[in-house]
Amino acid sequence: MPCTTVRTWMTENITQPVEQFIERAEEACHEAREWVEREIREPIERRRERTERRCRRRSCNWWCACCNKWFCWLETIIEIIVEWVVKVVGEWLVETVCEIVVKVVKIVVEVVFAVIKFVVTFVVCLFTDPLAALISIADLWMDVLSIIDDIGDLVTGIVDDVSDLLDLTKDSILDLGDNLGPVGRFFLGIVAGVLDIIRGVVDGLARVIEGVFEIVGGILSLDFCRALEGLTKGVLLGVAQAVTNALGVLSLGSRGAIDGIELDSLRSWLQEELVSKFEGDRLEELEDKLGMDSSSFGTQWNVFPFICSISSRSPHLDLRDMHGNDTINLYDIAGYAPIWCEKVISRNIYRLVYTGTDHRVSIGDIRAYLSGSDNDVPEFQLLAGDKDTLRDMLKVAERKFEKIAIFLDWDIIRTFEIESLDEMLVTAQTVDANGNVIDPEGGHGRIMVRMSNQFGLGDICDLPAGFVFGYADGNLGLSTPYWRGEKRVTTGASVRPGVMTHVYGTILAHEMGHCFSLCHSGHDGLEHIMFTMADNSNNCGITNPDILAEHGIETGGDLEVVTEATVINYLMVHGEPVFTLNDGKNAWRWIINEAIECI
C-alpha cells in the first residue's frame, strides 16, 4: 500500500537517522567530558595525590607547629582548587551546555518533522487507506506528546545538572577538609553537608517536575495510570525527598562531616589490611594505585549498563505471537490510550521504540506489523525500560559507591536481545565463570555469562548492570554475586523497572552491592541500601563458616523496617539510604581477597 510505503520510508530515512544522530551527539557530549577528565583533570589529580603523599610522609617539626609542611599543604590546596575549576568549567559546563543545545535542537527537529510527516502521510493515505489517514491524526497527537516529554526531559535535565554541580563542589570541599586535618575535616564537612542537603532538595524538586510532566502526559494521552504514577512516584515522593533532606539542617549539615570521618576510617582500615596481606614492591604498587595517601583514595570499577530487548525481527521470539496470546499488548506499551491498568505500584514499564532511537512506534506501524510481514514496517524493539531512568539509577549508584571509595565508571547504555521466554521472566540461576550451571533452576546467571561473552567483558572486573523484563518470583531486582570463598561466577546485577524503582533509586545500587559481596544481614532499617523486605535465611548465599563469622552474618529472620537509627537518619542526617562503613570494609575485603586483579 502506498500509505504504508510512505510512512515506512519517512521513518527509515528521516526519523531513525535523525534520532540516531541526536543520540550520538548526546554521547559525544559525554565523551567530551571524559576527554577533559582523562587528559586534563586526571594528570592534575595524580600530581595532587603525589603532593599529598609527600606532605603526609614528611616529618613534622612540632616546635614550630609543623611549619616545614605548610608550603606543601598550601600547594595541595591550590591543586584542589585548580582541580575543582577544571571539573566545573572543563567537564560540567561543557557537557551541560552541549546537552542543552542537543536537546533543544532535537525538540525543534521533532516539531518540524511531526508536521511534515503528518501532512504527507495524511494526504497519501486519504486516497489509498482512509482508516490509516485517521490513524495518522492519532500519530500526530502522540508525536506532540513525545515533544512535551522531551521538553520535560530538558527541564529536569537542567535541574539534575545543578545537582551534579553541587556534588562536584561537595567532593572538592571534602578533599580540602581531609588535607586540613581533623578540625578542617569537621568544619568543612559541615559545609559539604549543607551542599548535600541542598542537593537533596534539588533532587526532590526534579522529581516533582518530572511527576508534573508525567501527569500532564498521562491526562493528554488518556493514560490515567501514568498520571497516577506521576502523582505518586513524582510529586509525592519528590516532596517527601525534599522535606526529608531539608530536615537535615537539624543536624547542622553534619552529614558531610560524617562522610569525611567514615572515609578516613575506611582508609585507615584499608591501609592496615594491605600491610597485613602484602609487602615490598607489591604493597607499594597497590598503595600507589589506590592513592592511599590521598583524600580521593579508592579504585575505579567498570560498569556496563544494559537494557534487555526483543526485536520485531527477532529469530527467537515473535512479538506478534506474544501480543496475540496476551503476554504483552503492543498498543498499551507504546502508550496508546490504556485508559486504566490493573497494577499501579508494581507494573512493568516497558518501551516500544524504533531500533536505535527513543522514538515510540506509531499506531500505524503497529497495525501494519500485526497484520503483515516484518519488512512492511521499520524494525523496532521492545525494551525492558527507558534509558533516562537507567541513567538516573546509575547516577544514584555512582554517588552511593563513592562513599565506600569505589568509583563507578559506566559505559554507554547498550541493548541486549534475549532469546527465550525464560530470559524474559528470569529466576536466580547461578552459573560459574565457564557458563556451567550450578543452580539449574533459573536464568539470571546465564544471561550475565552470555552478555559478558557477547560484549567481551571480564567475569568479575566488568559489572553488567541494567534492566530485565521481569522475574518469575516477582522480585524488583536480582544479582549474580561471586561470594567470598565460594566458586567463582560471572557477576551481574539487574532490576525490573517500575514505579517502586523510583524510591530514591537505590534498588540497582543494592543489587550491585551484592556483587561486591555485601549481604542483607545486619542491615535493620530503611536507612541501609542493603536492607530488604525478603527473608534473610539464606545467609546471602555464603556457606563458608569463616566468611560468615567475618561478615558477622546471623542466620534467618526478617530485618526490622524502622528502628531508632532510621528515624534519626531520615530526620537529621542523610535523609536517604546509604552504604555503611561496615559495608565499605566488607566490599574491600572481597576486592582484596577475590578481585585484586581488578585494581
C-alpha positions as a printed NumPy array, in Angstrom:
array([[  0.   ,   0.   ,   0.   ],
       [  1.366,   3.482,  -0.875],
       [  0.264,   4.721,   2.549],
       [  2.383,   2.133,   4.372],
       [  5.292,   2.624,   1.954],
       [  5.408,   6.38 ,   2.517],
       [  5.2  ,   6.046,   6.303],
       [  7.928,   3.388,   6.33 ],
       [ 10.189,   5.429,   4.046],
       [  9.882,   8.537,   6.218],
       [ 10.608,   6.565,   9.383],
       [ 13.616,   4.688,   7.981],
       [ 15.128,   7.643,   6.094],
       [ 14.31 ,  10.559,   8.386],
       [ 13.106,   9.578,  11.882],
       [ 15.647,   6.855,  12.613],
       [ 18.731,   8.616,  11.141],
       [ 17.867,  11.889,  12.905],
       [ 17.209,  10.162,  16.247],
       [ 20.425,   8.161,  15.928],
       [ 22.352,  11.339,  15.1  ],
       [ 20.898,  13.06 ,  18.168],
       [ 21.828,  10.087,  20.353],
       [ 25.379,  10.087,  19.006],
       [ 25.544,  13.822,  19.67 ],
       [ 24.491,  13.251,  23.295],
       [ 27.14 ,  10.556,  23.617],
       [ 29.677,  12.985,  22.132],
       [ 28.833,  15.465,  24.907],
       [ 29.647,  12.803,  27.491],
       [ 32.791,  11.788,  25.59 ],
       [ 33.961,  15.415,  25.616],
       [ 33.645,  15.45 ,  29.391],
       [ 35.539,  12.163,  29.607],
       [ 38.3  ,  13.563,  27.393],
       [ 38.756,  16.58 ,  29.677],
       [ 38.714,  14.259,  32.688],
       [ 41.25 ,  11.875,  31.151],
       [ 43.627,  14.362,  29.53 ],
       [ 43.462,  17.329,  31.924],
       [ 41.908,  16.581,  35.3  ],
       [ 43.411,  13.137,  35.966],
       [ 47.023,  14.38 ,  35.494],
       [ 46.238,  17.216,  37.936],
       [ 44.678,  14.714,  40.329],
       [ 47.71 ,  12.406,  40.114],
       [ 50.005,  15.362,  40.794],
       [ 47.856,  16.342,  43.756],
       [ 47.984,  12.766,  45.091],
       [ 51.791,  12.788,  44.863],
       [ 51.873,  16.115,  46.69 ],
       [ 49.571,  14.773,  49.403],
       [ 51.75 ,  11.682,  49.766],
       [ 54.837,  13.846,  50.136],
       [ 53.117,  16.06 ,  52.691],
       [ 51.785,  13.179,  54.778],
       [ 55.116,  11.354,  54.827],
       [ 57.232,  14.392,  55.688],
       [ 58.246,  14.508,  59.339],
       [ 56.621,  17.272,  61.35 ],
       [ 58.676,  19.84 ,  63.277],
       [ 56.452,  20.124,  66.328],
       [ 58.451,  23.04 ,  67.77 ],
       [ 57.068,  25.312,  65.016],
       [ 53.62 ,  23.708,  64.611],
       [ 54.717,  21.736,  61.525],
       [ 55.835,  24.888,  59.729],
       [ 58.039,  22.741,  57.466],
       [ 54.853,  21.276,  55.922],
       [ 52.874,  24.496,  55.484],
       [ 54.006,  25.256,  51.939],
       [ 53.484,  21.617,  50.977],
       [ 49.865,  21.728,  52.149],
       [ 49.395,  25.139,  50.506],
       [ 50.465,  23.571,  47.223],
       [ 47.924,  20.791,  47.76 ],
       [ 45.134,  23.296,  48.47 ],
       [ 45.928,  25.221,  45.283],
       [ 45.865,  21.975,  43.274],
       [ 42.463,  21.038,  44.762],
       [ 41.088,  24.458,  43.748],
       [ 42.532,  24.111,  40.228],
       [ 41.075,  20.611,  40.012],
       [ 37.637,  21.953,  41.02 ],
       [ 37.812,  24.683,  38.358],
       [ 38.663,  22.074,  35.715],
       [ 35.794,  19.858,  36.863],
       [ 33.293,  22.702,  36.796],
       [ 34.402,  24.608,  33.689],
       [ 36.074,  21.909,  31.613],
       [ 33.761,  18.994,  32.418],
       [ 30.437,  20.039,  33.924],
       [ 29.885,  23.261,  31.966],
       [ 30.973,  21.792,  28.624],
       [ 28.738,  18.733,  28.984],
       [ 25.785,  20.736,  30.331],
       [ 25.799,  23.347,  27.545],
       [ 26.36 ,  20.642,  24.935],
       [ 23.428,  18.538,  26.2  ],
       [ 21.083,  21.546,  26.4  ],
       [ 21.91 ,  22.544,  22.81 ],
       [ 21.414,  18.968,  21.568],
       [ 18.067,  18.605,  23.371],
       [ 16.798,  21.958,  22.065],
       [ 17.815,  21.01 ,  18.514],
       [ 16.063,  17.651,  18.969],
       [ 12.823,  19.343,  20.038],
       [ 12.905,  21.792,  17.108],
       [ 13.581,  18.986,  14.612],
       [ 10.792,  16.875,  16.121],
       [  8.298,  19.717,  15.771],
       [  9.181,  20.337,  12.116],
       [  9.239,  16.66 ,  11.184],
       [  5.984,  15.863,  13.025],
       [  4.169,  18.455,  10.902],
       [  5.769,  17.335,   7.629],
       [  5.173,  13.641,   8.341],
       [  1.53 ,  14.254,   9.189],
       [  0.804,  16.336,   6.088],
       [  2.473,  13.885,   3.692],
       [  1.077,  10.745,   5.328],
       [ -2.434,  12.155,   5.676],
       [ -2.653,  13.256,   2.041],
       [ -1.319,   9.955,   0.657],
       [ -3.397,   7.786,   2.985],
       [ -6.563,   9.804,   2.431],
       [ -6.863,   8.476,  -1.13 ],
       [ -5.481,   4.964,  -0.561],
       [ -6.374,   3.938,   3.006],
       [ -8.833,   6.332,   4.73 ],
       [ -8.567,   4.495,   8.052],
       [ -4.795,   4.985,   8.002],
       [ -5.411,   8.693,   7.365],
       [ -7.398,   8.878,  10.587],
       [ -4.659,   6.938,  12.379],
       [ -2.119,   9.498,  11.152],
       [ -4.027,  12.121,  13.157],
       [ -3.594,   9.968,  16.268],
       [  0.112,   9.561,  15.411],
       [  0.453,  13.351,  15.172],
       [ -1.101,  13.726,  18.598],
       [  1.287,  11.155,  20.069],
       [  4.217,  12.952,  18.392],
       [  3.076,  16.131,  20.151],
       [  3.005,  14.251,  23.465],
       [  6.523,  12.95 ,  22.786],
       [  7.673,  16.523,  22.236],
       [  6.104,  17.516,  25.573],
       [  8.   ,  14.615,  27.2  ],
       [ 11.263,  15.861,  25.639],
       [ 10.599,  19.353,  26.985],
       [ 10.126,  17.775,  30.408],
       [ 13.42 ,  15.905,  29.993],
       [ 15.12 ,  19.187,  29.108],
       [ 13.825,  20.932,  32.236],
       [ 14.562,  18.062,  34.62 ],
       [ 17.955,  17.595,  32.959],
       [ 18.897,  21.181,  33.793],
       [ 17.843,  20.657,  37.43 ],
       [ 19.848,  17.415,  37.539],
       [ 22.876,  19.305,  36.227],
       [ 22.573,  21.656,  39.196],
       [ 22.682,  18.597,  41.489],
       [ 25.782,  17.385,  39.658],
       [ 27.481,  20.754,  40.218],
       [ 26.684,  20.604,  43.938],
       [ 28.143,  17.09 ,  44.159],
       [ 31.352,  18.146,  42.4  ],
       [ 31.747,  21.069,  44.789],
       [ 30.999,  18.92 ,  47.818],
       [ 33.666,  16.371,  46.823],
       [ 36.287,  19.105,  46.445],
       [ 35.384,  20.567,  49.844],
       [ 35.727,  17.128,  51.46 ],
       [ 39.137,  16.7  ,  49.772],
       [ 40.149,  20.102,  51.103],
       [ 38.934,  19.267,  54.607],
       [ 40.793,  15.96 ,  54.596],
       [ 44.054,  17.802,  53.953],
       [ 43.446,  20.286,  56.752],
       [ 43.307,  17.618,  59.442],
       [ 40.547,  16.693,  61.936],
       [ 39.444,  20.3  ,  62.538],
       [ 39.28 ,  21.125,  58.841],
       [ 37.562,  17.801,  58.151],
       [ 34.857,  18.639,  60.695],
       [ 34.111,  22.257,  59.77 ],
       [ 34.455,  21.866,  56.009],
       [ 32.466,  18.639,  56.375],
       [ 29.612,  20.745,  57.72 ],
       [ 29.848,  22.996,  54.636],
       [ 29.84 ,  19.897,  52.417],
       [ 26.858,  18.583,  54.366],
       [ 24.923,  21.802,  53.717],
       [ 25.592,  21.404,  49.989],
       [ 24.411,  17.806,  50.257],
       [ 21.175,  18.993,  51.867],
       [ 20.64 ,  21.497,  49.066],
       [ 21.375,  18.791,  46.505],
       [ 18.767,  16.522,  48.101],
       [ 16.16 ,  19.295,  47.964],
       [ 17.045,  19.972,  44.311],
       [ 16.697,  16.248,  43.551],
       [ 13.259,  16.302,  45.133],
       [ 12.335,  19.335,  43.012],
       [ 13.48 ,  17.482,  39.872],
       [ 11.296,  14.538,  40.833],
       [  8.296,  16.849,  41.33 ],
       [  8.846,  18.487,  37.926],
       [  9.134,  15.07 ,  36.288],
       [  5.943,  13.982,  38.044],
       [  4.056,  17.049,  36.793],
       [  5.054,  16.293,  33.199],
       [  4.018,  12.658,  33.721],
       [  0.615,  13.791,  34.997],
       [  0.137,  16.122,  32.032],
       [  1.28 ,  13.466,  29.554],
       [ -0.937,  10.827,  31.161],
       [ -4.04 ,  13.018,  31.008],
       [ -3.414,  14.128,  27.413],
       [ -2.837,  10.53 ,  26.28 ],
       [ -5.778,   9.22 ,  28.343],
       [ -3.297,   7.057,  30.256],
       [ -4.606,   7.799,  33.711],
       [ -2.43 ,   5.096,  35.24 ],
       [  0.592,   7.069,  34.033],
       [ -0.923,  10.202,  35.541],
       [ -1.332,   8.386,  38.863],
       [  2.273,   7.217,  38.649],
       [  3.35 ,  10.815,  38.077],
       [  1.493,  11.815,  41.215],
       [  2.934,   9.002,  43.37 ],
       [  6.49 ,   8.47 ,  42.167],
       [  6.939,  12.08 ,  41.092],
       [  5.086,  14.698,  43.085],
       [  4.502,  12.86 ,  46.378],
       [  7.876,  11.096,  46.562],
       [  9.604,  14.251,  45.327],
       [  8.047,  16.341,  48.073],
       [  8.919,  13.638,  50.626],
       [ 12.52 ,  13.558,  49.415],
       [ 12.821,  17.353,  49.518],
       [ 11.328,  17.51 ,  53.025],
       [ 13.474,  14.699,  54.489],
       [ 16.604,  16.274,  53.027],
       [ 15.613,  19.748,  54.229],
       [ 15.24 ,  18.334,  57.737],
       [ 18.952,  17.613,  57.588],
       [ 19.527,  21.194,  58.743],
       [ 18.585,  19.915,  62.213],
       [ 21.994,  18.242,  62.284],
       [ 23.724,  21.467,  61.135],
       [ 24.871,  19.727,  57.974],
       [ 26.769,  17.047,  59.872],
       [ 26.294,  14.501,  57.08 ],
       [ 29.324,  15.908,  55.255],
       [ 31.454,  15.638,  58.394],
       [ 30.16 ,  12.1  ,  58.954],
       [ 31.03 ,  11.114,  55.374],
       [ 34.529,  12.56 ,  55.764],
       [ 35.145,  10.799,  59.086],
       [ 33.878,   7.457,  57.751],
       [ 36.023,   7.728,  54.619],
       [ 39.077,   8.488,  56.763],
       [ 38.262,   5.477,  58.951],
       [ 37.852,   3.288,  55.864],
       [ 41.21 ,   4.469,  54.527],
       [ 42.968,   3.695,  57.823],
       [ 41.385,   0.248,  57.968],
       [ 42.228,  -0.488,  54.324],
       [ 45.838,   0.566,  54.875],
       [ 46.112,  -1.914,  57.741],
       [ 44.586,  -4.665,  55.595],
       [ 47.07 ,  -4.022,  52.785],
       [ 50.013,  -4.05 ,  55.153],
       [ 48.851,  -7.334,  56.699],
       [ 48.465,  -9.097,  53.327],
       [ 51.176,  -7.604,  51.101],
       [ 54.731,  -6.411,  51.418],
       [ 57.606,  -4.886,  49.479],
       [ 57.096,  -3.708,  45.918],
       [ 53.634,  -5.277,  45.709],
       [ 52.433,  -3.3  ,  48.722],
       [ 53.893,  -0.07 ,  47.351],
       [ 52.32 ,  -0.729,  43.953],
       [ 48.851,  -1.243,  45.453],
       [ 49.187,   1.805,  47.701],
       [ 50.086,   3.87 ,  44.655],
       [ 47.236,   2.529,  42.519],
       [ 44.692,   3.089,  45.284],
       [ 46.093,   6.519,  46.203],
       [ 46.2  ,   5.54 ,  49.871],
       [ 47.879,   8.803,  50.887],
       [ 45.269,  10.841,  49.03 ],
       [ 41.913,  12.214,  50.114],
       [ 40.392,  10.658,  46.96 ],
       [ 41.699,   7.142,  47.568],
       [ 39.909,   4.139,  46.074],
       [ 39.519,   2.334,  42.769],
       [ 37.52 ,   2.686,  39.587],
       [ 35.145,  -0.111,  38.638],
       [ 33.901,  -0.736,  35.118],
       [ 30.108,  -0.868,  34.829],
       [ 28.345,  -1.821,  31.592],
       [ 24.724,  -0.617,  31.553],
       [ 22.264,  -2.678,  29.536],
       [ 18.571,  -2.876,  28.713],
       [ 17.121,  -6.212,  27.631],
       [ 15.251,  -6.08 ,  24.332],
       [ 13.244,  -8.065,  21.786],
       [ 13.434,  -7.026,  18.14 ],
       [ 10.427,  -7.053,  15.841],
       [ 12.641,  -9.162,  13.542],
       [ 13.998, -11.461,  16.235],
       [ 14.636, -15.045,  15.08 ],
       [ 13.945, -16.262,  18.619],
       [ 10.787, -14.504,  19.837],
       [  7.805, -13.215,  17.833],
       [  6.213, -10.062,  19.22 ],
       [  3.075, -10.782,  17.167],
       [  2.586, -14.111,  18.935],
       [  3.273, -12.512,  22.308],
       [  0.686,  -9.824,  21.508],
       [ -1.809, -12.403,  20.303],
       [ -1.604, -14.587,  23.414],
       [ -1.821, -11.561,  25.748],
       [  1.754, -11.898,  27.026],
       [  2.131,  -8.233,  26.07 ],
       [ -0.01 ,  -5.55 ,  24.436],
       [  1.99 ,  -3.541,  21.91 ],
       [ -0.534,  -0.683,  21.795],
       [ -0.566,  -0.43 ,  25.578],
       [  3.241,  -0.476,  25.825],
       [  3.539,   2.225,  23.158],
       [  1.233,   4.402,  25.291],
       [ -1.865,   4.494,  23.107],
       [ -4.913,   5.138,  25.274],
       [ -4.645,   2.498,  28.002],
       [ -7.464,   4.122,  29.994],
       [ -6.602,   2.267,  33.183],
       [ -4.351,  -0.519,  34.437],
       [ -4.665,  -3.374,  36.862],
       [ -1.356,  -2.687,  38.593],
       [ -0.055,   0.727,  39.552],
       [  2.745,   0.19 ,  42.057],
       [  4.382,  -2.966,  40.672],
       [  3.541,  -2.896,  36.972],
       [  6.314,  -3.152,  34.397],
       [  7.297,  -0.028,  32.476],
       [  8.315,  -1.236,  29.028],
       [  9.106,   0.857,  25.932],
       [  8.324,   0.223,  22.258],
       [ 10.688,   2.278,  20.082],
       [ 12.238,   2.202,  16.632],
       [ 15.59 ,   0.41 ,  16.697],
       [ 18.459,   2.72 ,  17.6  ],
       [ 16.146,   5.526,  18.761],
       [ 13.985,   6.622,  21.686],
       [ 11.075,   7.41 ,  19.347],
       [  7.921,   5.457,  20.131],
       [  6.436,   3.274,  17.387],
       [  3.401,   4.778,  15.654],
       [ -0.075,   3.26 ,  15.762],
       [  0.04 ,   2.798,  12.002],
       [  3.269,   0.807,  12.132],
       [  1.998,  -1.388,  14.982],
       [ -1.182,  -2.049,  12.983],
       [  0.813,  -2.859,   9.827],
       [  3.212,  -5.101,  11.763],
       [  0.425,  -7.13 ,  13.364],
       [ -1.277,  -7.67 ,  10.022],
       [  1.73 ,  -8.167,   7.736],
       [  5.334,  -9.292,   7.458],
       [  8.35 ,  -7.921,   9.328],
       [  9.541,  -5.954,   6.305],
       [  6.302,  -3.964,   5.992],
       [  7.408,  -1.619,   8.785],
       [ 10.743,  -0.314,  10.094],
       [ 12.448,  -2.502,  12.676],
       [ 11.505,  -1.665,  16.248],
       [ 12.338,  -3.003,  19.701],
       [ 10.504,  -3.882,  22.864],
       [ 12.733,  -2.541,  25.662],
       [ 12.599,  -3.522,  29.322],
       [ 12.843,   0.156,  30.345],
       [ 13.931,   3.596,  29.209],
       [ 17.471,   4.928,  29.15 ],
       [ 16.754,   8.056,  31.207],
       [ 15.515,   6.008,  34.167],
       [ 18.569,   3.75 ,  33.973],
       [ 20.899,   6.769,  33.83 ],
       [ 19.218,   8.225,  36.915],
       [ 19.667,   4.977,  38.839],
       [ 23.296,   4.703,  37.737],
       [ 23.955,   8.253,  38.943],
       [ 22.486,   7.358,  42.336],
       [ 24.617,   4.187,  42.492],
       [ 27.7  ,   6.169,  41.47 ],
       [ 27.126,   8.67 ,  44.271],
       [ 26.493,   5.935,  46.846],
       [ 29.538,   3.822,  45.968],
       [ 31.808,   6.875,  46.223],
       [ 31.116,   6.784,  49.964],
       [ 32.948,   3.446,  50.162],
       [ 35.813,   4.524,  47.835],
       [ 34.551,   2.636,  44.765],
       [ 34.181,   4.917,  41.744],
       [ 31.825,   3.507,  39.132],
       [ 32.936,   4.186,  35.567],
       [ 29.918,   3.377,  33.398],
       [ 29.905,   2.989,  29.66 ],
       [ 27.211,   3.875,  27.116],
       [ 23.899,   2.053,  27.548],
       [ 23.584,  -0.993,  25.291],
       [ 20.624,  -3.16 ,  24.349],
       [ 20.876,  -6.906,  24.902],
       [ 18.479,  -9.103,  22.954],
       [ 17.016, -12.025,  24.859],
       [ 16.498, -15.383,  23.169],
       [ 13.699, -17.089,  25.094],
       [ 10.738, -16.506,  27.376],
       [ 12.877, -17.91 ,  30.219],
       [ 15.059, -14.845,  29.806],
       [ 12.014, -12.573,  29.897],
       [ 10.951, -13.754,  33.36 ],
       [ 14.247, -14.846,  34.876],
       [ 14.982, -16.606,  38.136],
       [ 18.124, -16.794,  40.228],
       [ 20.055, -19.372,  38.247],
       [ 23.747, -19.416,  39.103],
       [ 26.482, -20.418,  36.675],
       [ 30.248, -20.458,  37.048],
       [ 32.757, -18.448,  35.014],
       [ 32.719, -21.099,  32.251],
       [ 28.938, -20.97 ,  31.887],
       [ 28.321, -24.287,  33.654],
       [ 25.071, -24.333,  35.577],
       [ 25.458, -24.543,  39.346],
       [ 21.775, -23.978,  40.128],
       [ 19.686, -25.43 ,  37.248],
       [ 16.505, -23.51 ,  38.087],
       [ 16.633, -20.076,  36.546],
       [ 18.372, -17.861,  34.02 ],
       [ 19.896, -14.703,  35.557],
       [ 23.428, -16.091,  35.683],
       [ 23.057, -17.481,  32.161],
       [ 22.114, -14.023,  30.877],
       [ 25.159, -12.467,  32.558],
       [ 27.539, -15.041,  31.085],
       [ 26.056, -14.649,  27.599],
       [ 26.168, -10.861,  27.877],
       [ 29.779, -10.879,  29.073],
       [ 30.783, -13.132,  26.183],
       [ 28.904, -11.011,  23.635],
       [ 30.388,  -7.702,  24.792],
       [ 33.828,  -9.098,  25.675],
       [ 33.613,  -8.352,  29.416],
       [ 35.605,  -9.78 ,  32.295],
       [ 33.779, -12.144,  34.629],
       [ 34.143, -10.017,  37.787],
       [ 36.146,  -6.886,  36.892],
       [ 33.429,  -5.68 ,  34.483],
       [ 29.996,  -5.39 ,  36.058],
       [ 26.865,  -5.551,  33.846],
       [ 24.022,  -3.616,  35.461],
       [ 20.665,  -2.77 ,  33.942],
       [ 17.052,  -3.66 ,  33.18 ],
       [ 15.449,  -7.043,  32.566],
       [ 11.787,  -7.565,  31.68 ],
       [ 10.886,  -9.24 ,  34.943],
       [ 11.364, -12.088,  37.4  ],
       [  9.38 , -15.285,  37.757],
       [  9.082, -14.763,  41.517],
       [  8.033, -11.104,  41.255],
       [ 11.266,  -9.598,  42.614],
       [ 12.191,  -5.984,  41.901],
       [ 15.873,  -6.827,  41.49 ],
       [ 18.312,  -9.698,  41.272],
       [ 22.076, -10.227,  41.213],
       [ 24.58 , -12.949,  40.399],
       [ 27.254, -12.415,  43.052],
       [ 30.618, -14.091,  43.468],
       [ 30.637, -14.628,  47.219],
       [ 33.886, -14.711,  49.135],
       [ 35.246, -18.213,  49.497],
       [ 32.704, -19.657,  47.045],
       [ 33.027, -20.922,  43.454],
       [ 33.85 , -18.136,  41.007],
       [ 30.951, -16.935,  38.837],
       [ 30.303, -14.121,  36.367],
       [ 28.852, -11.213,  38.333],
       [ 25.977,  -9.003,  37.226],
       [ 23.034,  -7.015,  38.599],
       [ 19.596,  -6.192,  37.262],
       [ 16.299,  -4.621,  38.252],
       [ 12.784,  -4.644,  36.865],
       [ 11.9  ,  -1.017,  36.105],
       [  8.656,   0.105,  37.644],
       [  7.221,   2.687,  39.984],
       [  8.941,   1.24 ,  43.061],
       [ 12.373,   1.532,  41.448],
       [ 11.985,   5.297,  41.839],
       [ 12.003,   5.189,  45.653],
       [ 15.329,   7.017,  45.958],
       [ 16.543,   4.878,  43.058],
       [ 18.758,   2.677,  45.253],
       [ 17.44 ,  -0.726,  44.141],
       [ 20.107,  -1.038,  41.433],
       [ 22.791,   0.083,  43.911],
       [ 21.505,  -2.614,  46.299],
       [ 21.866,  -5.367,  43.67 ],
       [ 25.293,  -4.083,  42.628],
       [ 26.278,  -4.154,  46.305],
       [ 25.688,  -7.92 ,  46.316],
       [ 28.261,  -8.199,  43.517],
       [ 30.8  ,  -6.783,  45.984],
       [ 29.799,  -9.493,  48.471],
       [ 27.533,  -7.248,  50.564],
       [ 24.745,  -9.05 ,  52.409],
       [ 21.348,  -8.262,  53.895],
       [ 22.254,  -9.397,  57.388],
       [ 22.853,  -6.658,  59.942],
       [ 21.005,  -4.009,  57.942],
       [ 17.9  ,  -3.427,  60.017],
       [ 16.197,  -0.212,  58.933],
       [ 15.287,   1.562,  55.705],
       [ 18.336,   3.812,  56.072],
       [ 20.513,   0.982,  54.734],
       [ 20.905,   0.378,  50.993],
       [ 21.349,  -3.334,  51.742],
       [ 18.052,  -3.548,  53.664],
       [ 15.491,  -5.953,  52.243],
       [ 11.908,  -6.956,  52.947],
       [ 12.776, -10.504,  51.835],
       [ 13.618, -13.324,  54.212],
       [ 17.206, -13.305,  55.456],
       [ 17.589, -17.071,  55.944],
       [ 19.911, -17.822,  53.013],
       [ 22.954, -16.05 ,  54.532],
       [ 23.395, -14.181,  51.247],
       [ 24.451, -17.431,  49.598],
       [ 27.573, -17.818,  51.76 ],
       [ 28.227, -21.305,  53.161],
       [ 31.818, -20.915,  54.344],
       [ 31.583, -20.574,  58.178],
       [ 34.768, -18.455,  58.365],
       [ 33.324, -15.942,  55.881],
       [ 30.01 , -15.901,  57.775],
       [ 31.865, -15.083,  61.001],
       [ 33.977, -12.371,  59.337],
       [ 30.866, -10.692,  57.925],
       [ 29.024, -11.065,  61.214],
       [ 26.139, -12.809,  59.425],
       [ 23.406, -14.293,  61.563],
       [ 21.069, -16.96 ,  60.247],
       [ 17.411, -16.386,  59.453],
       [ 14.745, -13.89 ,  60.358],
       [ 13.341, -10.768,  58.756],
       [ 15.014,  -7.4  ,  59.109],
       [ 13.328,  -4.614,  61.06 ],
       [ 11.861,  -1.959,  58.764],
       [ 12.1  ,   1.028,  61.109],
       [ 14.494,   1.49 ,  64.022],
       [ 15.577,   4.465,  66.1  ],
       [ 18.518,   4.891,  63.737],
       [ 16.08 ,   5.029,  60.809],
       [ 14.219,   7.979,  62.315],
       [ 17.458,   9.794,  63.147],
       [ 18.884,   9.186,  59.673],
       [ 15.842,  10.419,  57.772],
       [ 15.072,  13.382,  60.   ],
       [ 18.531,  14.597,  60.944],
       [ 21.317,  13.039,  58.865],
       [ 21.351,  11.675,  55.303],
       [ 17.625,  11.564,  54.552],
       [ 18.096,   8.576,  52.233],
       [ 19.597,   5.049,  52.243],
       [ 23.394,   4.778,  52.464],
       [ 26.22 ,   2.249,  52.461],
       [ 27.713,   1.952,  55.953],
       [ 31.351,   1.926,  56.998],
       [ 30.991,  -1.812,  57.598],
       [ 29.671,  -2.194,  54.027],
       [ 32.801,  -0.488,  52.798],
       [ 35.029,  -2.842,  54.786],
       [ 33.202,  -5.931,  53.538],
       [ 33.325,  -4.735,  49.919],
       [ 37.051,  -4.101,  50.177],
       [ 37.622,  -7.478,  51.862],
       [ 36.084,  -9.032,  48.753],
       [ 38.192,  -6.89 ,  46.418],
       [ 41.431,  -7.707,  48.228],
       [ 40.731, -11.425,  48.582],
       [ 38.861, -12.271,  45.38 ],
       [ 39.281,  -9.438,  42.875],
       [ 42.717,  -7.974,  43.475],
       [ 43.463,  -8.244,  39.735],
       [ 40.722,  -5.674,  39.081],
       [ 42.649,  -2.868,  40.797]])
